[in-house]
Amino acid sequence: MTGVQCGRVLSVQIGRVQPLMVGGRKLMSAIGKTPVTDAVVLGPLGLAGDEQADLSVHGGLSKAVYALPSEHLSWWQAQRQVHGATMFEEKLAPGYLGENLSLQGLLEEDLFIGDSLDFGDVVLRVTQPREPCGKFNAVMGYTQAAKDMVQSGRCGFYLAVDQPGLLQTGAHFAVIAGPRSISVAQALKHKAWKHLR
């Protein structure tokens, strides 16, 4: 695969809808994901056993799976300390930011909307960057977390399932180029700019 960018799945996570305190209100959320060790069935709407609380912003065909570069976890851990979220001393584990897939070897500036991740038996297509919400602030323990995600570009991305199958930790993939008109990082900045106008 000369000239093709490759990476691997460091961890696969699923989550159930649970109560979450956000700004003094109890909301339902499945942002907390737990690693699974066995292969997981991946269908058009995502991983078997994974839930979403609000299908207007998460899930569906174009946002079936949320992936995050695992390289970002140490940066997010440092941000919590910088912003005084000292009640959260534990190391951020894969799935803590709501990601289904913790990927290694692939960053937002190198991946474009419309690119595909080809696992051989499974193919996932990049559809959009993650746009954080108040639930992300609550989980991270500080009110600027969503703003930090947008400004840093450490957002991860949503994937549509073009070819379902089984997926598991350790799986390798190749990036198959799509139209290559806008990167995930550029798409996040563009959306953020539109909201600030």
Phi and psi in degrees as GROMACS dihedral restraints (atoms count N, CA, C in turn):
[ dihedral_restraints ]
;  ai    aj    ak    al  type     phi  dphi    fc
    3     4     5     6     1   -60.9    20    10
    4     5     6     7     1   132.5    20    10
    6     7     8     9     1    81.9    20    10
    7     8     9    10     1    -1.4    20    10
    9    10    11    12     1  -103.9    20    10
   10    11    12    13     1   128.8    20    10
   12    13    14    15     1   -72.4    20    10
   13    14    15    16     1   134.7    20    10
   15    16    17    18     1  -125.0    20    10
   16    17    18    19     1   161.6    20    10
   18    19    20    21     1  -160.0    20    10
   19    20    21    22     1  -175.1    20    10
   21    22    23    24     1  -144.4    20    10
   22    23    24    25     1   160.8    20    10
   24    25    26    27     1   -86.5    20    10
   25    26    27    28     1   113.6    20    10
   27    28    29    30     1   -76.4    20    10
   28    29    30    31     1   -34.0    20    10
   30    31    32    33     1  -161.9    20    10
   31    32    33    34     1   148.8    20    10
   33    34    35    36     1  -116.4    20    10
   34    35    36    37     1   133.6    20    10
   36    37    38    39     1  -131.3    20    10
   37    38    39    40     1   147.4    20    10
   39    40    41    42     1  -131.5    20    10
   40    41    42    43     1   161.5    20    10
   42    43    44    45     1  -147.0    20    10
   43    44    45    46     1   155.9    20    10
   45    46    47    48     1  -108.5    20    10
   46    47    48    49     1   152.5    20    10
   48    49    50    51     1   -68.9    20    10
   49    50    51    52     1   129.5    20    10
   51    52    53    54     1  -141.8    20    10
   52    53    54    55     1   162.1    20    10
   54    55    56    57     1   -67.7    20    10
   55    56    57    58     1   144.4    20    10
   57    58    59    60     1  -141.8    20    10
   58    59    60    61     1   130.3    20    10
   60    61    62    63     1   -82.1    20    10
   61    62    63    64     1   121.3    20    10
   63    64    65    66     1  -130.2    20    10
   64    65    66    67     1   110.9    20    10
   66    67    68    69     1    57.8    20    10
   67    68    69    70     1    38.5    20    10
   69    70    71    72     1    82.1    20    10
   70    71    72    73     1     0.8    20    10
   72    73    74    75     1  -113.5    20    10
   73    74    75    76     1   145.1    20    10
   75    76    77    78     1   -91.6    20    10
   76    77    78    79     1   117.0    20    10
   78    79    80    81     1  -116.9    20    10
   79    80    81    82     1   165.0    20    10
   81    82    83    84     1   -98.2    20    10
   82    83    84    85     1   138.3    20    10
   84    85    86    87     1  -154.5    20    10
   85    86    87    88     1   151.3    20    10
   87    88    89    90     1  -118.8    20    10
   88    89    90    91     1    30.4    20    10
   90    91    92    93     1   -65.8    20    10
   91    92    93    94     1   -31.7    20    10
   93    94    95    96     1   -79.1    20    10
   94    95    96    97     1   115.2    20    10
   96    97    98    99     1  -110.3    20    10
   97    98    99   100     1   148.4    20    10
   99   100   101   102     1  -117.0    20    10
  100   101   102   103     1   133.7    20    10
  102   103   104   105     1   -61.7    20    10
  103   104   105   106     1   144.7    20    10
  105   106   107   108     1  -117.8    20    10
  106   107   108   109     1   146.3    20    10
  108   109   110   111     1   -96.6    20    10
  109   110   111   112     1   -27.3    20    10
  111   112   113   114     1   -89.0    20    10
  112   113   114   115     1   166.8    20    10
  114   115   116   117     1   -62.7    20    10
  115   116   117   118     1   142.3    20    10
  117   118   119   120     1  -117.0    20    10
  118   119   120   121     1   138.2    20    10
  120   121   122   123     1   -70.3    20    10
  121   122   123   124     1   129.6    20    10
  123   124   125   126     1  -115.0    20    10
  124   125   126   127     1   114.5    20    10
  126   127   128   129     1  -108.8    20    10
  127   128   129   130     1  -175.4    20    10
  129   130   131   132     1   -58.8    20    10
  130   131   132   133     1   -26.4    20    10
  132   133   134   135     1  -103.8    20    10
  133   134   135   136     1    11.4    20    10
  135   136   137   138     1   120.2    20    10
  136   137   138   139     1  -163.2    20    10
  138   139   140   141     1   -78.9    20    10
  139   140   141   142     1   138.2    20    10
  141   142   143   144     1   -58.6    20    10
  142   143   144   145     1   131.6    20    10
  144   145   146   147     1    90.2    20    10
  145   146   147   148     1    -7.1    20    10
  147   148   149   150     1   -90.5    20    10
  148   149   150   151     1   138.3    20    10
  150   151   152   153     1  -122.1    20    10
  151   152   153   154     1   160.4    20    10
  153   154   155   156     1  -132.2    20    10
  154   155   156   157     1   140.1    20    10
  156   157   158   159     1   -84.0    20    10
  157   158   159   160     1   -34.5    20    10
  159   160   161   162     1  -127.9    20    10
  160   161   162   163     1    97.6    20    10
  162   163   164   165     1   -71.6    20    10
  163   164   165   166     1    -6.1    20    10
  165   166   167   168     1   -75.9    20    10
  166   167   168   169     1   -19.7    20    10
  168   169   170   171     1  -124.9    20    10
  169   170   171   172     1   -15.1    20    10
  171   172   173   174     1  -134.7    20    10
  172   173   174   175     1   149.3    20    10
  174   175   176   177     1    83.2    20    10
  175   176   177   178     1  -170.8    20    10
  177   178   179   180     1    88.6    20    10
  178   179   180   181     1   178.4    20    10
  180   181   182   183     1   -64.6    20    10
  181   182   183   184     1   -37.6    20    10
  183   184   185   186     1   -87.1    20    10
  184   185   186   187     1   -12.6    20    10
  186   187   188   189     1  -131.4    20    10
  187   188   189   190     1    48.5    20    10
  189   190   191   192     1   -70.9    20    10
  190   191   192   193     1   -33.0    20    10
  192   193   194   195     1  -136.5    20    10
  193   194   195   196     1   137.8    20    10
  195   196   197   198     1  -111.2    20    10
  196   197   198   199     1   124.2    20    10
  198   199   200   201     1  -115.6    20    10
  199   200   201   202     1   145.9    20    10
  201   202   203   204     1  -136.2    20    10
  202   203   204   205     1   133.2    20    10
  204   205   206   207     1   -61.3    20    10
  205   206   207   208     1   126.0    20    10
  207   208   209   210     1   -64.3    20    10
  208   209   210   211     1   -21.5    20    10
  210   211   212   213     1   -61.0    20    10
  211   212   213   214     1   -19.3    20    10
  213   214   215   216     1   -81.3    20    10
  214   215   216   217     1   -17.8    20    10
  216   217   218   219     1   -60.5    20    10
  217   218   219   220     1   -40.9    20    10
  219   220   221   222     1   -67.0    20    10
  220   221   222   223     1   -35.1    20    10
  222   223   224   225     1   -64.5    20    10
  223   224   225   226     1   -44.4    20    10
  225   226   227   228     1   -65.9    20    10
  226   227   228   229     1   -36.5    20    10
  228   229   230   231     1   -60.2    20    10
  229   230   231   232     1   -44.9    20    10
  231   232   233   234     1   -63.6    20    10
  232   233   234   235     1   -39.0    20    10
  234   235   236   237     1   -62.0    20    10
  235   236   237   238     1   -38.7    20    10
  237   238   239   240     1   -62.5    20    10
  238   239   240   241     1   -39.0    20    10
  240   241   242   243     1   -69.7    20    10
  241   242   243   244     1   -42.3    20    10
  243   244   245   246     1   -59.0    20    10
  244   245   246   247     1   -38.8    20    10
  246   247   248   249     1   -91.8    20    10
  247   248   249   250     1    12.8    20    10
  249   250   251   252     1    77.5    20    10
  250   251   252   253     1    18.8    20    10
  252   253   254   255     1   -82.1    20    10
  253   254   255   256     1    59.1    20    10
  255   256   257   258     1   -72.8    20    10
  256   257   258   259     1   -14.4    20    10
  258   259   260   261     1   -70.6    20    10
  259   260   261   262     1   -11.3    20    10
  261   262   263   264     1  -108.0    20    10
  262   263   264   265     1    84.9    20    10
  264   265   266   267     1   -90.3    20    10
  265   266   267   268     1   -20.9    20    10
  267   268   269   270     1   -66.9    20    10
  268   269   270   271     1   150.1    20    10
  270   271   272   273     1   -68.1    20    10
  271   272   273   274     1   138.8    20    10
  273   274   275   276     1   -67.5    20    10
  274   275   276   277     1   124.8    20    10
  276   277   278   279     1   -98.8    20    10
  277   278   279   280     1   156.6    20    10
  279   280   281   282     1   -53.1    20    10
  280   281   282   283     1   134.7    20    10
  282   283   284   285     1    98.2    20    10
  283   284   285   286     1   -15.4    20    10
  285   286   287   288     1   -64.2    20    10
  286   287   288   289     1   -33.9    20    10
  288   289   290   291     1   -88.9    20    10
  289   290   291   292     1     7.1    20    10
  291   292   293   294     1    97.3    20    10
  292   293   294   295     1     6.1    20    10
  294   295   296   297     1   -80.4    20    10
  295   296   297   298     1   140.0    20    10
  297   298   299   300     1   -81.7    20    10
  298   299   300   301     1   -35.8    20    10
  300   301   302   303     1  -122.5    20    10
  301   302   303   304     1   126.2    20    10
  303   304   305   306     1   -98.9    20    10
  304   305   306   307     1   111.8    20    10
  306   307   308   309     1  -103.5    20    10
  307   308   309   310     1   152.6    20    10
  309   310   311   312     1  -124.5    20    10
  310   311   312   313     1   132.3    20    10
  312   313   314   315     1    95.1    20    10
  313   314   315   316     1    18.2    20    10
  315   316   317   318     1  -150.7    20    10
  316   317   318   319     1   120.1    20    10
  318   319   320   321     1  -114.8    20    10
  319   320   321   322     1   162.6    20    10
  321   322   323   324     1   -60.6    20    10
  322   323   324   325     1   -33.9    20    10
  324   325   326   327     1   -74.3    20    10
  325   326   327   328     1   -15.8    20    10
  327   328   329   330     1   -99.0    20    10
  328   329   330   331     1    -5.8    20    10
  330   331   332   333     1  -117.5    20    10
  331   332   333   334     1   139.1    20    10
  333   334   335   336     1  -116.0    20    10
  334   335   336   337     1   151.0    20    10
  336   337   338   339     1   -59.6    20    10
  337   338   339   340     1   128.8    20    10
  339   340   341   342     1    97.8    20    10
  340   341   342   343     1   -13.2    20    10
  342   343   344   345     1   -66.4    20    10
  343   344   345   346     1   156.7    20    10
  345   346   347   348     1  -120.6    20    10
  346   347   348   349     1   148.2    20    10
  348   349   350   351     1  -104.1    20    10
  349   350   351   352     1   113.9    20    10
  351   352   353   354     1  -103.1    20    10
  352   353   354   355     1   111.6    20    10
  354   355   356   357     1   -95.7    20    10
  355   356   357   358     1     3.8    20    10
  357   358   359   360     1    97.6    20    10
  358   359   360   361     1   -72.1    20    10
  360   361   362   363     1   -89.1    20    10
  361   362   363   364     1   -20.3    20    10
  363   364   365   366     1  -123.8    20    10
  364   365   366   367     1   139.2    20    10
  366   367   368   369     1  -130.5    20    10
  367   368   369   370     1   125.8    20    10
  369   370   371   372     1  -117.5    20    10
  370   371   372   373     1   140.9    20    10
  372   373   374   375     1  -115.3    20    10
  373   374   375   376     1   133.3    20    10
  375   376   377   378     1   -72.5    20    10
  376   377   378   379     1   125.2    20    10
  378   379   380   381     1  -111.6    20    10
  379   380   381   382     1   -35.9    20    10
  381   382   383   384     1  -171.8    20    10
  382   383   384   385     1   161.4    20    10
  384   385   386   387     1   -75.6    20    10
  385   386   387   388     1   160.6    20    10
  387   388   389   390     1   -75.4    20    10
  388   389   390   391     1   137.5    20    10
  390   391   392   393     1  -111.7    20    10
  391   392   393   394     1   115.6    20    10
  393   394   395   396     1   -72.5    20    10
  394   395   396   397     1   160.4    20    10
  396   397   398   399     1  -133.1    20    10
  397   398   399   400     1  -174.5    20    10
  399   400   401   402     1   -61.4    20    10
  400   401   402   403     1   -28.2    20    10
  402   403   404   405     1   -65.4    20    10
  403   404   405   406     1   -33.8    20    10
  405   406   407   408     1   -65.3    20    10
  406   407   408   409     1   -43.1    20    10
  408   409   410   411     1   -57.2    20    10
  409   410   411   412     1   -44.1    20    10
  411   412   413   414     1   -63.0    20    10
  412   413   414   415     1   -44.3    20    10
  414   415   416   417     1   -66.7    20    10
  415   416   417   418     1   -39.4    20    10
  417   418   419   420     1   -76.3    20    10
  418   419   420   421     1   -21.3    20    10
  420   421   422   423     1    88.3    20    10
  421   422   423   424     1    12.4    20    10
  423   424   425   426     1  -151.1    20    10
  424   425   426   427     1   148.9    20    10
  426   427   428   429     1   -74.9    20    10
  427   428   429   430     1   -14.4    20    10
  429   430   431   432     1   -95.9    20    10
  430   431   432   433     1     6.3    20    10
  432   433   434   435     1   -61.0    20    10
  433   434   435   436     1   -44.3    20    10
  435   436   437   438     1   -63.0    20    10
  436   437   438   439     1   -41.5    20    10
  438   439   440   441     1   -63.9    20    10
  439   440   441   442     1   -40.6    20    10
  441   442   443   444     1   -61.9    20    10
  442   443   444   445     1   -37.5    20    10
  444   445   446   447     1   -62.7    20    10
  445   446   447   448     1   -46.3    20    10
  447   448   449   450     1   -66.8    20    10
  448   449   450   451     1   -46.2    20    10
  450   451   452   453     1   -69.0    20    10
  451   452   453   454     1   -33.5    20    10
  453   454   455   456     1   -84.8    20    10
  454   455   456   457     1   -23.1    20    10
  456   457   458   459     1    78.1    20    10
  457   458   459   460     1     5.7    20    10
  459   460   461   462     1   -87.5    20    10
  460   461   462   463     1    70.3    20    10
  462   463   464   465     1  -112.0    20    10
  463   464   465   466     1   -24.2    20    10
  465   466   467   468     1    75.7    20    10
  466   467   468   469     1  -169.2    20    10
  468   469   470   471     1  -158.0    20    10
  469   470   471   472     1   156.0    20    10
  471   472   473   474     1   -92.5    20    10
  472   473   474   475     1   152.2    20    10
  474   475   476   477     1  -131.4    20    10
  475   476   477   478     1   138.7    20    10
  477   478   479   480     1   -94.7    20    10
  478   479   480   481     1   151.1    20    10
  480   481   482   483     1   -96.3    20    10
  481   482   483   484     1   103.3    20    10
  483   484   485   486     1   -84.0    20    10
  484   485   486   487     1   -30.1    20    10
  486   487   488   489     1  -140.0    20    10
  487   488   489   490     1   105.5    20    10
  489   490   491   492     1   -72.6    20    10
  490   491   492   493     1   166.3    20    10
  492   493   494   495     1   167.5    20    10
  493   494   495   496     1  -149.8    20    10
  495   496   497   498     1  -105.2    20    10
  496   497   498   499     1   139.8    20    10
  498   499   500   501     1  -132.5    20    10
  499   500   501   502     1   142.5    20    10
  501   502   503   504     1  -150.9    20    10
  502   503   504   505     1   162.5    20    10
  504   505   506   507     1   -55.5    20    10
  505   506   507   508     1   138.6    20    10
  507   508   509   510     1    93.5    20    10
  508   509   510   511     1   -10.8    20    10
  510   511   512   513     1   -63.8    20    10
  511   512   513   514     1   140.3    20    10
  513   514   515   516     1  -100.8    20    10
  514   515   516   517     1   152.0    20    10
  516   517   518   519     1  -141.8    20    10
  517   518   519   520     1   159.2    20    10
  519   520   521   522     1  -116.6    20    10
  520   521   522   523     1   144.2    20    10
  522   523   524   525     1   -87.2    20    10
  523   524   525   526     1   122.6    20    10
  525   526   527   528     1  -103.2    20    10
  526   527   528   529     1   118.9    20    10
  528   529   530   531     1   -65.3    20    10
  529   530   531   532     1   137.0    20    10
  531   532   533   534     1   -97.2    20    10
  532   533   534   535     1  -145.3    20    10
  534   535   536   537     1   -64.6    20    10
  535   536   537   538     1   -23.4    20    10
  537   538   539   540     1    59.9    20    10
  538   539   540   541     1    37.7    20    10
  540   541   542   543     1   -91.3    20    10
  541   542   543   544     1   -30.6    20    10
  543   544   545   546     1  -147.8    20    10
  544   545   546   547     1   130.1    20    10
  546   547   548   549     1   -76.1    20    10
  547   548   549   550     1   165.3    20    10
  549   550   551   552     1   -59.6    20    10
  550   551   552   553     1   -43.2    20    10
  552   553   554   555     1   -62.2    20    10
  553   554   555   556     1   -43.6    20    10
  555   556   557   558     1   -65.8    20    10
  556   557   558   559     1   -38.9    20    10
  558   559   560   561     1   -63.8    20    10
  559   560   561   562     1   -38.9    20    10
  561   562   563   564     1   -64.9    20    10
  562   563   564   565     1   -46.1    20    10
  564   565   566   567     1   -62.1    20    10
  565   566   567   568     1   -40.7    20    10
  567   568   569   570     1   -63.1    20    10
  568   569   570   571     1   -45.4    20    10
  570   571   572   573     1   -65.2    20    10
  571   572   573   574     1   -41.6    20    10
  573   574   575   576     1   -63.4    20    10
  574   575   576   577     1   -40.7    20    10
  576   577   578   579     1   -62.6    20    10
  577   578   579   580     1   -41.6    20    10
  579   580   581   582     1   -62.2    20    10
  580   581   582   583     1   -37.4    20    10
  582   583   584   585     1   -71.6    20    10
  583   584   585   586     1   -25.0    20    10
  585   586   587   588     1   -90.8    20    10
  586   587   588   589     1    -7.1    20    10
